[in-house]
């Protein structure tokens, strides 16, 4: 089975079976202590039960993010990575551009002066559409109907991993 992880407090974990079918997707299990979010180890590890392969998005800092925000994100990424290794999973870590390019997602032309938030929203929408194209029954919405972009990211990250392994297996068999 294949696990895709979008790290961060609004991230998610997705698991595909050996045939690339979506088994489960769950929001990143976390607890808020004081002003920080921490990954809950037990549900994270349980989500990865029976997984043989893992992929976690390698995200770097972005302009406009505070030092506190980036420190918190880095701590969450490190925690997720540690938990993966505790599960004997040695993940691949693609940059967002790598897995997004694999699905033909990428440059959207915007008029000059378009805000970064509008650009981010359009990118999230593009990713969600691709996810629903591949997995029409995927639940990308929370209990109150709000869009959960971490879920679509995690699903496509898992699919990226599945595709890489399938391509690699086919080359070896040839």
C-alpha positions as CSV (number, residue, x, y, z in Angstrom):
1,X,0.0,0.0,0.0
2,X,1.0,3.6,-0.7
3,X,0.8,6.5,1.7
4,X,0.8,10.1,0.6
5,X,1.3,12.8,3.3
6,X,0.7,16.5,3.0
7,X,2.4,17.7,6.2
8,X,1.1,20.6,8.3
9,X,-1.8,21.3,10.5
10,X,-4.2,21.5,7.5
11,X,-2.6,18.6,5.8
12,X,-3.8,15.0,5.5
13,X,-2.8,11.4,5.0
14,X,-4.0,9.3,2.1
15,X,-3.6,5.6,1.5
16,X,-3.9,3.7,-1.8
17,X,-4.1,0.0,-2.2
18,X,-1.7,-2.1,-4.4
19,X,-3.9,-1.3,-7.4
20,X,-3.9,2.5,-6.8
21,X,-7.4,2.6,-5.4
22,X,-8.1,5.1,-2.6
23,X,-8.6,3.2,0.7
24,X,-8.7,6.2,3.1
25,X,-7.9,9.8,3.6
26,X,-7.9,11.6,6.9
27,X,-7.0,15.0,8.1
28,X,-3.6,15.3,9.8
29,X,-4.3,14.1,13.4
30,X,-3.1,16.9,15.6
31,X,-3.7,18.4,19.0
32,X,-3.4,22.1,19.9
33,X,-1.3,22.8,23.0
34,X,-1.0,26.4,23.9
35,X,-0.7,28.1,20.5
36,X,1.0,25.2,18.7
37,X,-0.3,22.1,16.9
38,X,1.4,18.8,17.4
39,X,0.9,15.5,15.5
40,X,-0.8,12.8,17.4
41,X,1.4,9.8,17.0
42,X,-1.0,6.9,17.5
43,X,-3.6,7.9,14.9
44,X,-0.8,8.9,12.5
45,X,0.9,5.5,12.9
46,X,-2.5,3.6,12.7
47,X,-3.3,5.4,9.4
48,X,-0.1,3.9,7.9
49,X,-0.9,0.4,8.9
50,X,0.1,-2.1,6.2
51,X,1.8,0.6,4.1
52,X,4.9,-0.4,2.3
53,X,5.7,2.9,0.6
54,X,5.4,6.5,1.7
55,X,5.8,9.9,0.1
56,X,5.8,13.2,2.1
57,X,5.8,16.6,0.4
58,X,9.0,18.5,0.9
59,X,7.8,22.1,1.4
60,X,10.1,25.0,2.0
61,X,9.5,28.5,3.3
62,X,7.5,31.1,1.3
63,X,7.6,34.8,1.4
64,X,4.9,36.3,3.6
65,X,5.1,33.5,6.2
66,X,6.2,34.5,9.7
67,X,9.2,32.9,11.4
68,X,6.9,31.4,14.0
69,X,4.7,29.9,11.2
70,X,7.7,28.4,9.4
71,X,9.2,27.0,12.7
72,X,5.9,25.4,13.5
73,X,5.6,23.9,10.0
74,X,9.1,22.6,10.2
75,X,8.5,21.0,13.5
76,X,5.4,19.3,12.1
77,X,7.3,18.1,9.1
78,X,10.1,16.7,11.3
79,X,7.5,14.9,13.5
80,X,5.8,13.3,10.5
81,X,9.1,12.2,9.1
82,X,10.2,10.7,12.5
83,X,6.9,8.8,12.7
84,X,7.3,7.5,9.2
85,X,10.8,6.1,10.1
86,X,9.3,4.6,13.3
87,X,6.9,2.7,11.0
88,X,10.0,1.4,9.0
89,X,9.0,3.6,6.1
90,X,11.7,5.4,4.2
91,X,9.7,8.1,2.3
92,X,10.5,9.8,-0.9
93,X,10.2,13.6,-0.5
94,X,9.3,15.4,-3.7
95,X,8.9,19.2,-3.9
96,X,5.3,20.3,-4.6
97,X,6.3,21.2,-8.2
98,X,7.5,17.7,-8.9
99,X,4.3,15.8,-8.0
100,X,2.1,18.5,-9.5
101,X,4.0,18.5,-12.8
102,X,3.5,14.7,-12.9
103,X,-0.2,15.4,-13.2
104,X,0.1,18.2,-15.7
105,X,-0.7,20.8,-13.1
106,X,1.2,23.9,-13.2
107,X,1.4,27.3,-14.5
108,X,-1.9,29.2,-14.5
109,X,-1.7,32.6,-16.3
110,X,-3.0,35.4,-14.1
111,X,-3.5,39.1,-14.9
112,X,-0.7,41.3,-13.6
113,X,-1.4,42.3,-10.0
114,X,-3.4,39.2,-9.0
115,X,-3.0,38.6,-5.3
116,X,-1.0,35.6,-4.0
117,X,-4.1,34.4,-2.1
118,X,-6.1,34.3,-5.4
119,X,-3.2,32.5,-7.1
120,X,-3.1,29.9,-4.2
121,X,-6.9,29.4,-4.3
122,X,-6.8,28.8,-8.1
123,X,-3.9,26.3,-7.6
124,X,-5.8,24.4,-4.9
125,X,-8.9,24.3,-7.1
126,X,-6.8,22.9,-10.0
127,X,-5.4,20.2,-7.7
128,X,-8.9,19.3,-6.3
129,X,-10.3,19.0,-9.9
130,X,-7.5,16.6,-10.8
131,X,-8.0,14.6,-7.7
132,X,-11.8,14.2,-8.3
133,X,-11.0,13.3,-11.9
134,X,-9.0,10.3,-10.7
135,X,-11.1,9.6,-7.5
136,X,-14.6,10.9,-8.1
137,X,-15.8,9.5,-4.7
138,X,-13.0,11.2,-2.7
139,X,-14.3,13.2,0.2
140,X,-12.6,16.6,0.0
141,X,-14.9,18.4,2.4
142,X,-15.1,18.6,6.2
143,X,-18.2,17.9,8.3
144,X,-19.5,21.5,7.8
145,X,-18.9,21.5,4.0
146,X,-15.6,23.4,3.9
147,X,-13.1,22.4,1.3
148,X,-10.0,20.5,2.8
149,X,-7.2,21.1,0.3
150,X,-4.8,18.9,2.4
151,X,-6.9,15.9,1.4
152,X,-6.6,16.4,-2.3
153,X,-2.9,17.1,-2.0
154,X,-2.4,13.9,0.1
155,X,-4.4,11.8,-2.4
156,X,-2.4,13.1,-5.4
157,X,0.9,12.7,-3.5
158,X,0.0,9.0,-2.8
159,X,-1.0,8.6,-6.5
160,X,2.3,10.1,-7.5
161,X,4.1,7.5,-5.4
162,X,2.0,4.7,-6.8
163,X,2.7,5.9,-10.4
164,X,6.4,6.1,-9.8
165,X,6.4,2.5,-8.4
166,X,4.3,1.2,-11.2
167,X,6.5,2.8,-13.9
168,X,9.6,1.5,-12.1
169,X,8.1,-2.1,-11.8
170,X,7.1,-2.1,-15.5
171,X,10.7,-1.1,-16.6
172,X,12.2,-3.8,-14.4
173,X,9.8,-6.4,-15.9
174,X,10.7,-5.4,-19.5
